[in-house]
Amino acid sequence: MIAPVPTRAGVLFFWKNTMSSIPLTVRGAERLQAELHRLKHVERPAVISAIAEARAQGDLSENAEYDAAREKQGFIEGRISELDGTLSNAQLIEPSTIDADGRAVFGATVEIEDLESGDKVTYQIVGDTEADIKANLISVSSPVARSLIGKYEGDVVEVRAPSGIREFEIISIKYI
């Protein structure tokens, strides 16, 4: 965003950093830090040596190994930059220290039951960058989490899903 700043000589314009804090659980931040460490200390050196080996083979214009290594290097450097930005703007939240009076909030682990099928599932509400549905970590901005936020055990919530509106009952809320 460009922001005007009045001065005696007129108005100056400068680029203002508009990044806000990114909510992360402590476990999520630890996972991202581990990935960042692996990328910086394992993946980056490996791709640098792969580029050096490909260069040693001669003509770079027709060298597929060189092109692949450079492409992988670009991906690694982009991911490192993304992780650095996320971690530097992170607002760490430890779910076990949350005092939410039994409400579902960011970091809470919520067990819900589908009222139609009777299926029970447990989700932890986490930040966008650490969401992983396979590990039952749902983003705070997902439809399910948005419907759960602020609710209590025993409440019934409606979730707008692609297949239509579904109803879930909140079985339990934990801060672990």
C-alpha positions in Angstrom: 0.0 0.0 0.0 1.3 3.5 -0.8 0.9 5.9 2.1 1.2 9.7 1.9 3.4 11.5 4.5 3.1 15.3 4.7 6.5 17.1 5.0 7.5 20.8 4.9 8.6 20.3 1.3 5.3 18.7 0.2 4.0 15.2 0.4 6.2 12.1 0.2 4.9 8.7 -0.7 6.4 5.5 0.5 5.5 1.8 0.4 4.0 0.7 3.6 4.3 -2.9 4.8 0.7 -4.0 5.3 1.5 -7.5 6.6 -0.5 -8.2 9.8 0.3 -10.8 12.4 -0.3 -14.4 11.5 -1.9 -16.5 14.2 0.0 -19.8 14.7 -0.2 -22.4 17.4 3.1 -23.1 19.1 3.2 -26.6 17.6 2.5 -25.2 14.1 5.3 -22.7 14.5 7.7 -25.5 15.5 6.7 -27.5 12.4 7.3 -24.5 10.2 10.7 -23.9 11.9 11.7 -27.5 11.3 10.8 -27.2 7.7 12.7 -24.0 7.3 15.8 -25.6 9.0 15.6 -28.6 6.6 15.3 -26.4 3.6 18.2 -24.2 4.6 20.6 -26.9 5.8 19.7 -29.9 3.7 17.8 -29.1 0.6 19.6 -25.8 -0.3 23.1 -27.3 -0.1 21.9 -30.4 -2.1 20.5 -28.3 -4.9 23.6 -26.1 -5.0 25.8 -29.2 -5.5 23.4 -30.5 -8.1 23.7 -27.2 -10.0 27.5 -27.4 -9.8 27.5 -31.0 -11.1 25.2 -30.1 -14.0 27.5 -27.1 -14.9 30.5 -29.4 -15.0 28.8 -31.4 -17.7 29.3 -28.6 -20.2 26.7 -26.9 -22.5 24.0 -25.4 -20.3 21.6 -24.6 -23.1 20.6 -28.2 -23.6 21.2 -29.5 -20.1 17.9 -30.7 -18.6 19.6 -31.6 -15.3 20.8 -28.0 -14.9 17.3 -26.6 -15.7 15.7 -29.0 -13.3 18.1 -28.1 -10.5 17.6 -24.3 -11.1 13.8 -24.8 -11.0 14.1 -26.7 -7.7 16.4 -24.0 -6.4 13.7 -21.4 -7.2 11.1 -23.4 -5.4 13.3 -23.9 -2.3 14.3 -20.2 -2.2 10.6 -19.1 -2.6 9.5 -21.5 0.2 12.3 -20.2 2.5 11.2 -16.7 1.9 7.6 -17.6 2.6 8.4 -19.4 5.8 10.7 -16.5 7.0 7.9 -14.1 6.4 5.3 -16.2 8.1 7.5 -16.9 11.2 8.6 -13.3 11.5 4.9 -12.1 11.5 3.6 -15.0 13.7 1.5 -14.4 16.7 2.1 -17.6 18.7 -0.8 -19.0 20.7 -0.5 -21.8 23.2 -3.9 -23.5 23.3 -3.3 -24.9 26.8 -3.1 -21.4 28.3 -6.4 -20.2 26.7 -9.1 -19.1 29.0 -12.2 -19.1 26.8 -14.9 -20.2 29.3 -15.6 -23.3 27.4 -16.1 -21.6 24.0 -14.6 -22.9 20.7 -11.8 -20.5 19.8 -8.5 -20.5 17.9 -6.4 -23.3 19.1 -9.2 -25.3 20.6 -9.7 -29.0 19.9 -13.4 -29.6 19.1 -15.2 -32.9 18.8 -18.3 -32.7 16.7 -21.0 -35.2 15.6 -22.7 -35.1 12.3 -26.4 -35.1 13.2 -27.4 -36.8 9.9 -24.9 -39.6 9.8 -23.9 -39.9 13.5 -20.2 -39.7 12.5 -17.9 -38.1 15.1 -14.7 -36.2 14.2 -12.2 -34.1 16.2 -10.6 -31.0 14.8 -8.2 -28.5 16.1 -8.8 -24.9 14.9 -5.5 -23.5 13.6 -4.1 -20.8 11.4 -4.3 -20.9 7.6 -0.6 -21.8 7.1 -0.7 -24.8 9.4 -4.1 -26.3 8.4 -3.9 -30.0 7.3 -7.2 -31.8 7.0 -5.4 -35.2 7.1 -4.1 -34.4 10.5 -7.5 -33.0 11.6 -6.1 -29.4 11.7 -8.7 -27.0 10.2 -8.1 -23.4 9.2 -9.8 -20.8 11.3 -11.2 -19.3 8.1 -12.7 -22.6 6.9 -16.6 -22.9 6.9 -16.5 -25.5 9.7 -14.3 -23.5 12.0 -16.2 -20.2 11.3 -19.4 -21.9 12.4 -17.7 -23.4 15.5 -16.0 -20.2 16.8 -17.8 -18.8 19.9 -20.0 -21.8 20.4 -20.2 -24.1 23.5 -20.5 -27.8 24.1 -23.9 -29.1 23.3 -24.6 -26.3 20.7 -25.7 -27.3 17.3 -24.1 -25.5 14.4 -25.0 -25.3 10.7 -22.2 -25.5 8.1 -22.7 -24.6 4.5 -20.9 -27.3 2.6 -20.8 -27.9 -1.2 -23.3 -30.7 -0.7 -25.7 -28.4 1.2 -26.2 -27.3 4.8 -25.0 -29.8 7.4 -25.7 -29.8 11.1 -23.2 -30.7 13.8 -23.4 -31.0 17.5 -20.4 -29.9 19.6 -19.6 -32.9 21.8 -16.5 -31.5 23.6 -14.1 -28.6 23.5 -10.6 -29.0 24.9 -7.6 -26.6 25.0 -4.6 -29.0 24.7 
